[in-house]
Amino acid sequence: MSATDRTLPAVCALWAVALAASGIAPYDRLTWFMEVLPVLIAAPLLVATRKRLPLTTLVYVLIAAHGLILIYGGAYTYARTPLGFWLQDLLGFTRNPYDRIGHLAQGFVPAMVARELLLRVFRIEGRKILFFLVLCIALAISAFYELIEWWAALLVGAEADEFLATQGDVWDTQWDMFLALIGAFAAQLLLARRHDRQLARIGGTTAP
């Protein structure tokens, strides 16, 4: 069994444990459900596509980490995570920054997923166009998530405040999308070469 074959079961097991622990007594049950919903959707999709399109170990690990960020935020709400308060005190921020971390990851991780799919499924050629398309996809995902937050606010009213986690910042939506864009930039700059090496090992297409 290859490392890639072993990684997905480990990811699912880790998520199952984290979901069970976070779901025992979350700060707000509705917020917990909305925050972990992407994990509940991603897990069966990853399992369903594991034979036809197994992803690289790098991408599986990144997806696992992103899921844990969502689960942890769901347990406490993003504005109340202990890790966020620790960072707030350490760095002298005026607000709990965990929401910012989440949106940075929202660009960083989907960027690498998009990169793999563009190379392996759509056979995109050329590093410049690949880099640009990955940024566009990551930003589109971030913008769509902001629309989901807006729809949630319209549907459930004040009960969605914990899910929105704006903490009084009128520019929160813009910050969220900007950080996702920064995350997508950083992911490609830091991980493209390692990603290409793993793609080569599993017979995927690498960027020329």
C-alpha positions as CSV (number, residue, x, y, z in Angstrom):
1,M,0.0,0.0,0.0
2,S,1.4,3.4,-1.0
3,A,1.7,6.4,1.2
4,T,-1.2,8.0,-0.8
5,D,-3.4,4.9,-0.1
6,R,-2.7,5.2,3.6
7,T,-3.2,8.9,3.9
8,L,-6.9,9.2,3.2
9,P,-8.0,6.6,5.9
10,A,-5.8,8.4,8.4
11,V,-7.5,11.8,7.4
12,C,-11.0,10.3,7.8
13,A,-10.1,8.8,11.2
14,L,-8.6,12.0,12.4
15,W,-11.7,14.0,11.3
16,A,-14.0,11.5,12.9
17,V,-12.3,11.8,16.3
18,A,-12.2,15.6,16.0
19,L,-15.8,15.8,15.0
20,A,-16.9,13.6,17.9
21,A,-14.9,15.6,20.4
22,S,-16.0,19.0,19.1
23,G,-19.6,18.0,18.8
24,I,-20.1,16.9,22.5
25,A,-20.7,20.4,23.8
26,P,-20.0,23.1,21.3
27,Y,-20.5,26.7,22.2
28,D,-23.4,27.0,19.7
29,R,-24.8,23.9,18.0
30,L,-26.0,25.7,14.9
31,T,-22.6,27.5,14.4
32,W,-20.8,24.2,14.9
33,F,-22.9,22.5,12.2
34,M,-22.4,25.3,9.7
35,E,-18.6,25.4,10.4
36,V,-18.1,21.6,10.1
37,L,-20.4,21.2,7.1
38,P,-17.6,21.4,4.6
39,V,-15.8,18.5,6.4
40,L,-19.0,16.5,6.3
41,I,-19.3,17.1,2.5
42,A,-15.6,16.7,1.7
43,A,-15.1,13.3,3.5
44,P,-17.5,11.3,1.4
45,L,-16.3,13.0,-1.8
46,L,-12.7,12.1,-1.1
47,V,-13.7,8.5,-0.3
48,A,-15.8,8.3,-3.5
49,T,-13.0,9.5,-5.7
50,R,-10.1,7.7,-4.0
51,K,-9.8,5.1,-6.7
52,R,-10.5,7.1,-9.8
53,L,-8.5,10.2,-8.7
54,P,-6.4,9.6,-5.6
55,L,-4.8,12.9,-4.6
56,T,-1.1,13.5,-3.6
57,T,-0.2,13.0,0.0
58,L,0.6,16.7,0.3
59,V,-2.9,17.7,-0.8
60,Y,-4.5,15.1,1.5
61,V,-2.5,16.5,4.5
62,L,-3.4,20.0,3.7
63,I,-7.1,19.1,3.4
64,A,-6.9,17.3,6.7
65,A,-5.4,20.4,8.4
66,H,-8.0,22.7,6.9
67,G,-10.7,20.4,8.2
68,L,-9.2,20.5,11.7
69,I,-9.2,24.3,11.5
70,L,-12.9,24.3,10.7
71,I,-13.8,21.8,13.4
72,Y,-11.8,23.6,16.1
73,G,-13.5,26.9,15.1
74,G,-16.9,25.3,15.1
75,A,-16.4,24.0,18.6
76,Y,-15.8,27.4,20.2
77,T,-16.9,29.7,17.4
78,Y,-14.1,31.5,15.6
79,A,-14.4,34.6,17.8
80,R,-13.9,32.6,21.0
81,T,-11.2,30.0,20.2
82,P,-8.6,29.7,23.0
83,L,-5.8,29.6,20.4
84,G,-7.1,32.9,19.0
85,F,-7.2,34.6,22.4
86,W,-3.6,33.4,23.1
87,L,-2.5,34.9,19.8
88,Q,-4.4,38.1,20.5
89,D,-2.6,38.5,23.8
90,L,0.8,37.4,22.4
91,L,0.7,39.8,19.4
92,G,-1.3,42.6,20.9
93,F,-4.2,42.3,18.4
94,T,-7.5,44.1,19.1
95,R,-9.6,41.1,18.1
96,N,-9.4,37.3,18.2
97,P,-7.5,36.5,14.9
98,Y,-8.6,32.9,14.5
99,D,-11.1,33.9,11.8
100,R,-8.2,35.5,9.9
101,I,-6.2,32.2,10.1
102,G,-9.3,30.3,8.8
103,H,-9.6,32.5,5.8
104,L,-5.9,32.4,5.1
105,A,-6.3,28.6,5.0
106,Q,-9.3,29.0,2.9
107,G,-7.0,30.3,0.2
108,F,-3.9,28.2,0.9
109,V,-5.5,24.8,0.8
110,P,-8.1,25.1,-2.0
111,A,-5.3,26.6,-4.1
112,M,-3.3,23.4,-3.9
113,V,-6.4,21.3,-4.6
114,A,-7.2,23.5,-7.6
115,R,-3.6,23.2,-8.8
116,E,-3.7,19.4,-8.7
117,L,-7.0,19.2,-10.5
118,L,-5.9,21.7,-13.2
119,L,-2.8,19.7,-13.9
120,R,-4.2,16.2,-13.7
121,V,-7.7,16.6,-15.0
122,F,-7.6,19.7,-17.2
123,R,-4.0,19.3,-18.3
124,I,-3.2,23.0,-18.1
125,E,0.1,23.8,-19.6
126,G,2.3,26.8,-18.6
127,R,3.3,27.9,-15.1
128,K,2.0,31.5,-15.5
129,I,-1.5,30.6,-16.6
130,L,-1.6,27.8,-14.0
131,F,-0.6,30.3,-11.2
132,F,-3.2,32.8,-12.4
133,L,-6.0,30.2,-12.6
134,V,-5.3,28.9,-9.2
135,L,-5.5,32.4,-7.7
136,C,-8.8,33.0,-9.5
137,I,-10.3,29.8,-8.3
138,A,-9.2,30.4,-4.7
139,L,-10.6,33.9,-4.8
140,A,-13.9,32.6,-6.3
141,I,-14.2,30.1,-3.5
142,S,-13.6,32.7,-0.9
143,A,-16.2,35.1,-2.5
144,F,-18.8,32.3,-2.7
145,Y,-18.2,31.5,1.0
146,E,-18.9,35.2,1.8
147,L,-22.2,34.8,-0.1
148,I,-23.0,31.7,2.0
149,E,-22.4,33.8,5.1
150,W,-24.7,36.5,3.8
151,W,-27.5,33.9,2.9
152,A,-27.1,32.4,6.4
153,A,-27.6,35.8,8.0
154,L,-30.7,36.4,5.9
155,L,-32.1,33.0,6.8
156,V,-31.4,32.8,10.5
157,G,-30.9,36.4,11.5
158,A,-29.1,37.2,14.7
159,E,-28.4,33.5,15.3
160,A,-25.8,33.7,12.4
161,D,-23.7,36.2,14.2
162,E,-21.4,33.6,15.7
163,F,-21.0,32.0,12.2
164,L,-20.1,35.4,10.6
165,A,-17.5,36.2,13.3
166,T,-17.1,39.8,12.1
167,Q,-16.3,41.0,15.6
168,G,-17.6,44.5,14.7
169,D,-15.2,44.9,11.7
170,V,-17.1,46.6,8.8
171,W,-14.3,45.5,6.4
172,D,-14.4,41.8,7.6
173,T,-15.6,40.5,4.2
174,Q,-12.9,42.3,2.3
175,W,-10.2,41.1,4.8
176,D,-11.5,37.5,4.4
177,M,-11.1,37.6,0.6
178,F,-7.8,39.4,0.7
179,L,-6.3,36.8,3.2
180,A,-7.6,34.0,1.0
181,L,-5.8,35.5,-2.0
182,I,-2.6,35.9,0.1
183,G,-3.0,32.2,1.1
184,A,-3.3,31.1,-2.5
185,F,-0.2,33.1,-3.4
186,A,1.8,31.7,-0.5
187,A,0.7,28.1,-1.2
188,Q,2.0,28.2,-4.8
189,L,5.2,29.9,-3.9
190,L,6.0,27.6,-1.1
191,L,4.7,24.2,-2.2
192,A,4.7,24.1,-6.0
193,R,8.0,22.3,-6.4
194,R,7.2,19.7,-3.7
195,H,3.8,19.2,-5.3
196,D,5.4,18.7,-8.7
197,R,7.6,16.0,-7.2
198,Q,4.7,14.1,-5.7
199,L,2.7,14.4,-8.9
200,A,5.6,12.9,-10.8
201,R,5.8,10.0,-8.4
202,I,2.1,9.1,-8.9
203,G,2.2,9.7,-12.7
204,G,0.4,13.0,-12.6
205,T,1.1,15.9,-14.8
206,T,3.5,18.5,-13.5
207,A,3.7,22.1,-14.5
208,P,6.3,22.6,-17.3
